[in-house]
């Protein structure tokens, strides 16, 4: 098989697994859906953390923001949100199929757009921070958002919101949300592959390597940084809106703004797989999710210890991640050049036409 | 002959240390101008002031007749006024070609250009400039793996990729193998003559700057000590004293 053939075969296998997975393993449909969300998390975190060198600990904010925006739109289209939340789930909204899907579609669009706007807005303030200050600043945004929503009665406060109920069979519902997760993760990957093909990738890599130099060369650094965060926020908002509907009930601390679980997982997955690469975060997400689910099943009670150990091993011995390690070991397989091109052995730096 | 950069009465202090005191100088268009002075005399501070790296305390800096002392680094760079660093700065995890591509001028970059790819002629120009500085065979290497001298050449090529009107070079020959210095001098001259880039050069290597610059300014203790053509500067007693250190002479007497 030639290289392009292998590529097509690889993509085909992943897509095929994505489509038949929930039919082969019907008991794991929810876990597979979460896997796609995890891949989306790792991919979006890596835009900033890996490619641009800005380690955000607060990206989960956009996930939660999208979740709440989506729920409010879904409810608000057919009911008074304040009255609905005041009854803490005692009011059930009966929606027809048309109404439900209209609400879900508009809700998801609003979630994506709203989160993107938040990213642009916060970008103006937090991009003044560098290094660890940026990490802590963004973490602060996410924690503050959770606390704020927890006291906001219109959004149900700490009691949360029950999202409108899917008007159909539970199995059908599980498959619908599975395929939406699958679709969004693929959408994220395709978009990032397109985004990373040219100027954008070089610009954010330059910011990672030396932002002061990039400024000195006239690069529109703020513009690129804001755009990078906005892209991450768009897909996180989308996934948040979807995840809220998948769970069926949203509340601020555990579901919408879980900084110590999902918020940290997205960082760990990208680091585990190899930050700053397109496939590293995907690989990291798959490995992490498998380990996490295995330890949850077979090492109950010790699962956090196992995850902690994984993180420590990763940070201390494997900083470059799985893919980064592979790139160092077999650079030529990844198209990297470590020896100078010496078609004719000369080293005066002059260009020679390849014979 | 018009002045591309006009510095008038620029002062800059860091706390109690006066790094630049009422310095006035002109960088004429199309020429190579030199800036010399002992360590700590305020040369790099003046460069930083011109490119907007820090605000100045007083005075004015005109670039093509436009006041730039209130502009930010990126805005000044996009006007076509660029600098290289004394401690060479490149994008060390990217290969040489990528370093060159991202250094393309951002002067007329629109919002949509962020998502564009590079047309083949840009890639071609990047490779030609790498060839110009003698790094063509290393173009696919990660730039951080290059030697210091090669990184310096890459930084120079990146600056040329940006097509600046004027380039401020902070000690271009420092740390470069003596046998390569002549090649670099030759390239600086060619950039000036063939590409029309005005150069303003800080340099400690006296034979180099005397052979390169047409007009030289000398700073000492944050003040402008002397100026003139190389042969005049070379024989100026104040300049000789400043470089050899006045305190040695007083110690002798």
Interface residues (C-beta under 8 A of the other chain):
Chain A: X195 X197 X198 X199 X200 X202 X203 X205 X206 X208 X209 X210 X212 X213 X214 X215 X216 X217 X218 X219 X220 X221 X223 X224 X227 X336 X337 X338 X340 X341 X342 X346 X347 X348 X349 X350 X351
Chain B: X51 X53 X73 X74 X77 X78 X82 X83 X85 X89 X90 X91 X92 X93 X94 X95 X98 X101 X102 X103 X105 X106 X107 X109 X111 X113 X114 X115 X116 X117 X118 X127 X128 X130 X131 X133 X134 X135 X136 X137 X138 X139 X140 X141 X142 X145 X158 X162
